[in-house]
Amino acid sequence: MDELNAEPAEPSLDAGALPPARSTNDGDFPAVAMTGSPVDIAQAKSLRLRLVAETAYLDERQRYVVDLLERDLAYLTLVVETADGRPVRGAIPQFSVTGSSRMVPMTEHPTTDDSGWLDFGVVGGKMGSDRVDVTVADQKIEVLLNVISLKAMGFAKLDEIEGGLRWETLMQARLRFEGEKVSADFPAEIAMKHGKTVKLIGFMMPLEAEENQKHFLLTSNPPSCFFHIPGGPAGAVEVFADTGVKASWDPIVLEGRFETVQGGQLGVIYRLRQARVMSK
């Protein structure tokens, strides 16, 4: 991951300050370096906020920007430290989102750990420019989200299918993290579909080294990284098919027995069993 912080000549990234005037694609960002033992937030003074992002850059106005597709999940990490570089633990940041994108917590208790780190995610809303403000005490850092449509990136759009589940509804589930397990509070419209036969359109994320897949993920967005699920846990359905489904980059329509999952350890909250390919 690339680090966004103050330039070496700047003592800190205070409220209203800017990240360094260079792209994170430069590849020469140092790892986050902190010194000394962690400091509890109650004893910390002169806080400094940093952000670590997988893909980020500075635009022509020197604003910190993250590009992401509609319904896709961007992973970020907030780093809280003192002015002399000691990690601050126990900080509880306040997040606010301007626009149609939304926050996704990555832990049950969103506080910084002994390293001063806190992971969080943002799911892209509708195409446009959104903003996330992260505040700790009197310090604030701003993240701009450049949300891009699938069509603008040359991907096929997922057409709605009659009687099918919609990703916009699936992704309204509120996640709960319990150690390595993930559970969710499901929208009523989704909870009532548990155990019933449903249709769903999405993109295949293969899990097997075979052309015909019997176990794969159906995702809200085209997969771009095998380490991360597009859209996060609520943006994917684990699929089991009795007959292998040919791997493809094109959207596919499946029908099968739908399940909501609580306490799963594989990062999924939805499953589709006895799945078969259907026409639109």
Secondary structure, 3 states (H helix, E strand, C coil): CEEECCCCCCCCCCCCCCCCCCCHHHCCCCCCCCCCCCEECCCCCCEEEEEEECCCEECCCCCEEEEEECCCEEEEEEEEEECCCCEEECCCCEEEEECCCEEEECCCCCCCCCCCEEEEEEECCCCEEEEEEEEECCEEEEEEEEEECCHHHCCCCCCCCCCCCCHHHHCCCEEEEECCEEEEECCHHHHCCCCCEEEEEEEEEECCCCCEEEEEEEECCCCCCCCCCCCCHHHEEEEEEEEEEECCCCCEEEEEEEEECCCECCCCCEEEEEEEEECC
